[in-house]
Amino acid sequence: MFKNMPELPEVETIRIQLEKFLTGREIIGVEVRSRKILADGEKNLPGGKIIGVRRFGKVVVIDFDNGYSALIHLKLTGQLVFQGPNLPGKHTHVIFDLDGGKKLYFNDLRKFGWIKIAKSEEVIADSFIGKLGPEPFVGQASSGQAPLTLEKFKEILAKSGRPIKILLMDQTKISGLGNIYANEALWLAGIDPRRAPKNLKTEEIKKLYDSIHSVLKKGIKYGGASDQAYIQPSGEEGKYQEHFLVYGREGEVCTGCKKTKIEKIKLGGRGTYWCPFCQV
């Protein structure tokens, strides 16, 4: 079991399914079982119809026709479940009652996640969303973030002496990437996760840029990677964990060089998987 926060592919999968399940439905009521998750504002939702679902980095935004939106961050163990067994459960903290007897459940084992209710026109000015960096464009039209162009990527890397993996996970620099896909992209690009970004060569930067987009697209294709908590709103698990390139494969022979075993080190307090032969 892998302990990682849902990243861009997981949250985009959630967005796609929620848009399918929720668009056009009316909010009848909101049951808040934990004020730690949703502090206030649910009174503005009943009577509103859902008109769309957006995503800003790792944040899901559900928009209503009454001018309000629900901003949702799953953090480490949050779930948005539309259908599935054993609902609600002891870790269900917010329930959105919908027309037709349908419900959307927010579950969270660790209770690190949060829901905010805000005016739709003020979403991009939210204290969290407003700090997010540009995002790799992987074909979806849902992201409210500016796209991460190659030129912008070069500019971000040129200013940093931190290990490249730590920079990739900094949401204020690049939004959407987390531990799983940063590991995967660096392996695919053949770059040592400890290297300083400002020392990368032009061709290495381009290869890493392409690798980031490649692994994110693959993650979306397989519905994300299910770790200790992530499931899709449909109640199903993602499948990307069946296709990991390097993440979680400590002690296994690298599929690139086919001779060196994958090692695990710590960078910024996070488990980092890499091949000492392939990544230089």
Buried (B, 14 or more C-beta within 10 A) or exposed (E): EBEBBBBBBBBBBBBBBBBEBBBEBBBBEBBBBBEEBBEEBBEBBBEBBBBBBBBBBBBBBBBBBBEBBBBBBBBBBBBBBBBBEEBBEEBBBBBBBBEEEBBBBBBBBEBBBBBBBBEBEEBEEBEBBEEBBBBBBBEBEBBBBEEBEEEBBBEBBEEBEBBBBBBBBBBEBBBBBBBBBBBBBBBBBBBBBBBEBEEBEEEBBBBBBBBBBBBBBBBBBBBBBBBEBBBBBBBBBBBBBEEBBBBBBBEEEBBBEEEBEBBBBEBEEBBBBBBBBBBE
